[in-house]
Amino acid sequence: MDEWDDLALFVRIAEHGGLSAAGRALGVPKSSLSRRLQLLEERLGVRLVQRTSRKFIITDVGEEVLEHARAMRVAADAVESVARRRVAEPSGMIRLTCSIGMSKHLVAPLLPRFMVRHPKVDVFLHATNRLVDLVEERFDLALRGYGGPLPDTGLVQRLLSPTPWVLMAAPRYLDARGAPATPDELRAHPGLLLGGPSSRAVWRLRSREATEEIPFVPRLRTDDSVTLLGAAVAGL
């Protein structure tokens, strides 16, 4: 047991007026309570109680310790009460970050419904394509999409939904350039790349038998999926 447990036990002993009464109320042998009280006194370096076979008298310093220990118990009860209220009815501020595209297409349609359902919850939504440091920038939650294994950040990570990556082209593009019939024909087609200047421009095609990588020349590179979607719909 740690020191706080022994202080809480000291409060219970004092409230029951002695070791015997406290032992009966708590269902703990008197000898165990006496030993715990003795260890607490040794750690604090003071005598909290003058005890004989007939008397249990709290010393002056014991009264001071008891006053603070009671205040600690009140504070601990308040902490538990706050936690229980939050579990029973969520409240407070949620600081959430996600990409601009995810904010527009995923979070924005769901957020009003969530906030109506939980009227005591406030939300700060930070939409950015920058990889936010959750700890340094004090965010509670991040929604992120990855095409590969998630990096090991030491944070709690949960897979919400797998999203397949597929090749798509607008009808306008196919009318102008033709539809590739084989993976190898993709080499003659430009593409759009979600990423930065150093990102690899490659289509990774998987079948049951094999995986094939087809490099391509991106006409547009951007870290914004909304811009990329608009370009694809326009036929780029």
C-alpha positions as a Markdown table, in Angstrom:
| # | Residue | x | y | z |
|---|---|---|---|---|
| 1 | Met | 0.0 | 0.0 | 0.0 |
| 2 | Asp | 1.2 | 3.5 | -0.7 |
| 3 | Glu | 1.3 | 6.4 | 1.7 |
| 4 | Trp | -2.0 | 7.8 | 0.7 |
| 5 | Asp | -3.7 | 4.5 | 1.4 |
| 6 | Asp | -2.3 | 4.5 | 4.9 |
| 7 | Leu | -3.3 | 8.1 | 5.4 |
| 8 | Ala | -6.9 | 7.2 | 4.4 |
| 9 | Leu | -6.7 | 4.3 | 6.8 |
| 10 | Phe | -5.6 | 6.6 | 9.6 |
| 11 | Val | -8.7 | 8.8 | 8.9 |
| 12 | Arg | -10.9 | 5.7 | 9.2 |
| 13 | Ile | -9.2 | 4.6 | 12.5 |
| 14 | Ala | -9.7 | 8.1 | 13.9 |
| 15 | Glu | -13.4 | 8.3 | 12.8 |
| 16 | His | -14.1 | 5.0 | 14.6 |
| 17 | Gly | -12.2 | 6.0 | 17.7 |
| 18 | Gly | -9.6 | 3.3 | 17.8 |
| 19 | Leu | -8.1 | 0.2 | 16.2 |
| 20 | Ser | -10.6 | -2.3 | 17.6 |
| 21 | Ala | -13.7 | -0.4 | 16.4 |
| 22 | Ala | -12.1 | 0.3 | 13.0 |
| 23 | Gly | -11.0 | -3.3 | 12.6 |
| 24 | Arg | -14.6 | -4.5 | 13.2 |
| 25 | Ala | -16.1 | -1.9 | 10.8 |
| 26 | Leu | -13.5 | -2.6 | 8.1 |
| 27 | Gly | -13.3 | -6.3 | 8.6 |
| 28 | Val | -9.5 | -6.0 | 9.1 |
| 29 | Pro | -7.6 | -7.6 | 12.0 |
| 30 | Lys | -6.6 | -5.1 | 14.6 |
| 31 | Ser | -3.0 | -6.3 | 14.4 |
| 32 | Ser | -2.9 | -5.4 | 10.6 |
| 33 | Leu | -4.3 | -1.9 | 11.3 |
| 34 | Ser | -1.7 | -1.4 | 14.1 |
| 35 | Arg | 1.1 | -2.4 | 11.8 |
| 36 | Arg | -0.1 | -0.1 | 9.0 |
| 37 | Leu | -0.4 | 2.8 | 11.4 |
| 38 | Gln | 3.1 | 2.1 | 12.8 |
| 39 | Leu | 4.6 | 2.1 | 9.2 |
| 40 | Leu | 2.9 | 5.4 | 8.5 |
| 41 | Glu | 4.4 | 6.9 | 11.6 |
| 42 | Glu | 7.8 | 5.6 | 10.7 |
| 43 | Arg | 7.6 | 7.1 | 7.2 |
| 44 | Leu | 6.4 | 10.5 | 8.6 |
| 45 | Gly | 8.9 | 10.4 | 11.4 |
| 46 | Val | 6.3 | 11.5 | 14.0 |
| 47 | Arg | 3.9 | 9.7 | 16.5 |
| 48 | Leu | 0.3 | 10.2 | 15.4 |
| 49 | Val | -1.3 | 8.3 | 18.2 |
| 50 | Gln | -0.7 | 7.6 | 21.9 |
| 51 | Arg | -2.1 | 4.2 | 22.4 |
| 52 | Thr | -2.3 | 1.9 | 25.4 |
| 53 | Ser | -4.4 | -1.1 | 26.1 |
| 54 | Arg | -7.3 | 1.1 | 27.1 |
| 55 | Lys | -6.8 | 4.5 | 25.4 |
| 56 | Phe | -6.4 | 5.8 | 21.9 |
| 57 | Ile | -5.4 | 9.4 | 21.9 |
| 58 | Ile | -4.4 | 11.4 | 18.8 |
| 59 | Thr | -1.3 | 13.6 | 19.3 |
| 60 | Asp | -1.2 | 17.2 | 18.4 |
| 61 | Val | 0.8 | 16.5 | 15.3 |
| 62 | Gly | -1.6 | 13.6 | 14.6 |
| 63 | Glu | -4.5 | 16.1 | 14.6 |
| 64 | Glu | -2.7 | 18.3 | 12.1 |
| 65 | Val | -2.0 | 15.3 | 9.8 |
| 66 | Leu | -5.6 | 14.1 | 10.3 |
| 67 | Glu | -6.9 | 17.5 | 9.1 |
| 68 | His | -4.9 | 17.4 | 5.9 |
| 69 | Ala | -5.6 | 13.7 | 5.4 |
| 70 | Arg | -9.4 | 14.4 | 5.5 |
| 71 | Ala | -8.9 | 17.2 | 3.0 |
| 72 | Met | -7.1 | 14.8 | 0.7 |
| 73 | Arg | -10.0 | 12.3 | 1.0 |
| 74 | Val | -12.4 | 15.1 | 0.1 |
| 75 | Ala | -10.3 | 15.9 | -2.9 |
| 76 | Ala | -10.0 | 12.2 | -3.9 |
| 77 | Asp | -13.8 | 11.9 | -3.7 |
| 78 | Ala | -14.2 | 14.9 | -5.9 |
| 79 | Val | -11.8 | 13.4 | -8.5 |
| 80 | Glu | -13.9 | 10.2 | -8.6 |
| 81 | Ser | -17.1 | 12.2 | -8.8 |
| 82 | Val | -15.8 | 14.1 | -11.8 |
| 83 | Ala | -14.7 | 10.9 | -13.5 |
| 84 | Arg | -18.1 | 9.3 | -12.8 |
| 85 | Arg | -20.0 | 12.3 | -14.2 |
| 86 | Arg | -17.8 | 12.3 | -17.4 |
| 87 | Val | -18.5 | 8.6 | -17.9 |
| 88 | Ala | -22.2 | 9.0 | -17.2 |
| 89 | Glu | -22.5 | 12.1 | -19.5 |
| 90 | Pro | -19.6 | 13.2 | -21.6 |
| 91 | Ser | -18.7 | 16.9 | -21.2 |
| 92 | Gly | -15.8 | 19.3 | -21.8 |
| 93 | Met | -13.7 | 20.2 | -24.7 |
| 94 | Ile | -12.5 | 17.7 | -27.4 |
| 95 | Arg | -9.5 | 19.0 | -29.5 |
| 96 | Leu | -9.6 | 17.1 | -32.8 |
| 97 | Thr | -7.3 | 17.3 | -35.8 |
| 98 | Cys | -7.7 | 15.8 | -39.2 |
| 99 | Ser | -6.9 | 16.5 | -42.9 |
| 100 | Ile | -8.9 | 19.1 | -44.8 |
| 101 | Gly | -10.4 | 16.4 | -47.1 |
| 102 | Met | -11.3 | 14.2 | -44.1 |
| 103 | Ser | -12.9 | 17.2 | -42.4 |
| 104 | Lys | -15.0 | 18.0 | -45.4 |
| 105 | His | -16.1 | 14.6 | -46.5 |
| 106 | Leu | -16.2 | 12.6 | -43.2 |
| 107 | Val | -16.1 | 14.8 | -40.0 |
| 108 | Ala | -18.3 | 17.7 | -41.1 |
| 109 | Pro | -21.4 | 15.6 | -41.9 |
| 110 | Leu | -21.2 | 13.7 | -38.6 |
| 111 | Leu | -20.1 | 16.4 | -36.2 |
| 112 | Pro | -23.4 | 18.3 | -35.8 |
| 113 | Arg | -25.2 | 15.0 | -35.0 |
| 114 | Phe | -22.6 | 14.1 | -32.4 |
| 115 | Met | -22.8 | 17.5 | -30.7 |
| 116 | Val | -26.6 | 17.4 | -30.6 |
| 117 | Arg | -26.4 | 14.0 | -29.0 |
| 118 | His | -23.8 | 15.3 | -26.5 |
| 119 | Pro | -24.9 | 18.8 | -25.6 |
| 120 | Lys | -22.2 | 19.3 | -22.9 |
| 121 | Val | -19.3 | 18.5 | -25.3 |
| 122 | Asp | -17.5 | 21.3 | -27.1 |
| 123 | Val | -15.3 | 20.6 | -30.1 |
| 124 | Phe | -12.3 | 22.4 | -31.5 |
| 125 | Leu | -11.7 | 21.0 | -35.0 |
| 126 | His | -8.3 | 21.8 | -36.6 |
| 127 | Ala | -8.4 | 20.9 | -40.3 |
| 128 | Thr | -4.9 | 20.8 | -41.7 |
| 129 | Asn | -2.8 | 18.6 | -44.1 |
| 130 | Arg | 0.2 | 19.1 | -41.8 |
| 131 | Leu | 1.1 | 16.1 | -39.6 |
| 132 | Val | 0.2 | 17.5 | -36.2 |
| 133 | Asp | 2.2 | 16.6 | -33.0 |
| 134 | Leu | -0.6 | 15.6 | -30.7 |
| 135 | Val | 1.4 | 15.9 | -27.5 |
| 136 | Glu | 3.2 | 19.1 | -28.2 |
| 137 | Glu | 0.1 | 20.9 | -29.6 |
| 138 | Arg | -2.2 | 19.4 | -27.0 |
| 139 | Phe | -4.7 | 17.6 | -29.2 |
| 140 | Asp | -6.9 | 14.8 | -27.8 |
| 141 | Leu | -7.6 | 13.0 | -31.0 |
| 142 | Ala | -6.4 | 12.8 | -34.6 |
| 143 | Leu | -8.1 | 11.1 | -37.6 |
| 144 | Arg | -5.6 | 10.1 | -40.2 |
| 145 | Gly | -5.4 | 8.0 | -43.3 |
| 146 | Tyr | -2.4 | 5.9 | -44.2 |
| 147 | Gly | -1.6 | 3.8 | -47.3 |
| 148 | Gly | 0.9 | 1.7 | -45.3 |
| 149 | Pro | 1.7 | 0.7 | -41.7 |
| 150 | Leu | 1.2 | 3.4 | -39.1 |
| 151 | Pro | 4.4 | 4.9 | -37.6 |
| 152 | Asp | 5.2 | 3.9 | -34.1 |
| 153 | Thr | 4.5 | 7.1 | -32.1 |
| 154 | Gly | 3.9 | 5.5 | -28.7 |
| 155 | Leu | 0.3 | 6.9 | -28.8 |
| 156 | Val | -2.8 | 4.7 | -28.7 |
| 157 | Gln | -3.9 | 3.9 | -32.3 |
| 158 | Arg | -7.2 | 2.3 | -33.5 |
| 159 | Leu | -8.2 | 1.2 | -37.0 |
| 160 | Leu | -11.6 | 2.8 | -37.7 |
| 161 | Ser | -12.1 | 1.5 | -41.2 |
| 162 | Pro | -10.0 | 0.0 | -44.0 |
| 163 | Thr | -10.3 | 2.0 | -47.2 |
| 164 | Pro | -9.3 | 0.3 | -50.5 |
| 165 | Trp | -7.2 | 2.3 | -53.0 |
| 166 | Val | -8.5 | 2.0 | -56.6 |
| 167 | Leu | -7.5 | 3.5 | -59.9 |
| 168 | Met | -10.0 | 6.0 | -61.3 |
| 169 | Ala | -10.3 | 8.4 | -64.2 |
| 170 | Ala | -13.0 | 10.8 | -65.3 |
| 171 | Pro | -14.9 | 10.1 | -68.5 |
| 172 | Arg | -13.4 | 13.2 | -70.0 |
| 173 | Tyr | -9.9 | 11.9 | -69.5 |
| 174 | Leu | -10.7 | 8.5 | -70.9 |
| 175 | Asp | -12.3 | 10.1 | -74.0 |
| 176 | Ala | -9.1 | 12.0 | -74.6 |
| 177 | Arg | -6.4 | 9.5 | -73.7 |
| 178 | Gly | -8.2 | 6.1 | -74.0 |
| 179 | Ala | -8.6 | 3.4 | -71.3 |
| 180 | Pro | -5.6 | 1.3 | -70.5 |
| 181 | Ala | -6.3 | -2.4 | -71.0 |
| 182 | Thr | -3.3 | -3.8 | -69.1 |
| 183 | Pro | -1.1 | -2.6 | -66.2 |
| 184 | Asp | 1.8 | -2.1 | -68.5 |
| 185 | Glu | -0.3 | 0.4 | -70.6 |
| 186 | Leu | -0.5 | 2.6 | -67.5 |
| 187 | Arg | 3.1 | 3.7 | -68.0 |
| 188 | Ala | 1.9 | 5.9 | -70.9 |
| 189 | His | -0.6 | 7.8 | -68.7 |
| 190 | Pro | 0.1 | 10.7 | -66.4 |
| 191 | Gly | -1.5 | 10.7 | -62.9 |
| 192 | Leu | -2.3 | 12.8 | -59.9 |
| 193 | Leu | -0.3 | 12.3 | -56.7 |
| 194 | Leu | -1.4 | 12.7 | -53.1 |
| 195 | Gly | 1.9 | 13.7 | -51.5 |
| 196 | Gly | 4.8 | 16.1 | -51.5 |
| 197 | Pro | 7.8 | 16.7 | -53.8 |
| 198 | Ser | 9.7 | 13.7 | -52.5 |
| 199 | Ser | 6.8 | 11.2 | -52.5 |
| 200 | Arg | 7.2 | 8.3 | -54.9 |
| 201 | Ala | 5.0 | 8.4 | -57.9 |
| 202 | Val | 4.0 | 4.8 | -58.3 |
| 203 | Trp | 0.8 | 2.8 | -58.7 |
| 204 | Arg | 0.9 | -0.3 | -56.6 |
| 205 | Leu | -1.4 | -2.9 | -58.2 |
| 206 | Arg | -2.2 | -6.0 | -56.2 |
| 207 | Ser | -3.9 | -9.2 | -57.3 |
| 208 | Arg | -4.3 | -12.6 | -55.7 |
| 209 | Glu | -1.1 | -13.8 | -57.4 |
| 210 | Ala | 1.3 | -10.8 | -57.3 |
| 211 | Thr | 1.9 | -7.1 | -56.6 |
| 212 | Glu | 3.2 | -4.9 | -59.4 |
| 213 | Glu | 4.5 | -1.3 | -59.1 |
| 214 | Ile | 4.0 | 1.0 | -62.1 |
| 215 | Pro | 5.9 | 4.3 | -62.0 |
| 216 | Phe | 4.1 | 7.3 | -63.5 |
| 217 | Val | 4.7 | 11.0 | -64.1 |
| 218 | Pro | 2.3 | 13.1 | -61.9 |
| 219 | Arg | 0.9 | 16.2 | -63.5 |
| 220 | Leu | -0.2 | 17.4 | -60.1 |
| 221 | Arg | 1.2 | 16.8 | -56.7 |
| 222 | Thr | -0.6 | 18.0 | -53.6 |
| 223 | Asp | -1.2 | 17.0 | -50.0 |
| 224 | Asp | -4.8 | 18.1 | -50.3 |
| 225 | Ser | -7.2 | 15.4 | -51.3 |
| 226 | Val | -10.0 | 17.9 | -52.0 |
| 227 | Thr | -7.8 | 19.6 | -54.7 |
| 228 | Leu | -6.8 | 16.3 | -56.0 |
| 229 | Leu | -10.4 | 15.1 | -56.3 |
| 230 | Gly | -11.4 | 18.3 | -58.2 |
| 231 | Ala | -8.5 | 17.8 | -60.6 |
| 232 | Ala | -9.5 | 14.2 | -61.3 |
| 233 | Val | -13.2 | 15.1 | -61.9 |
| 234 | Ala | -12.0 | 17.9 | -64.3 |
| 235 | Gly | -10.3 | 15.2 | -66.4 |
| 236 | Leu | -6.6 | 15.7 | -65.5 |
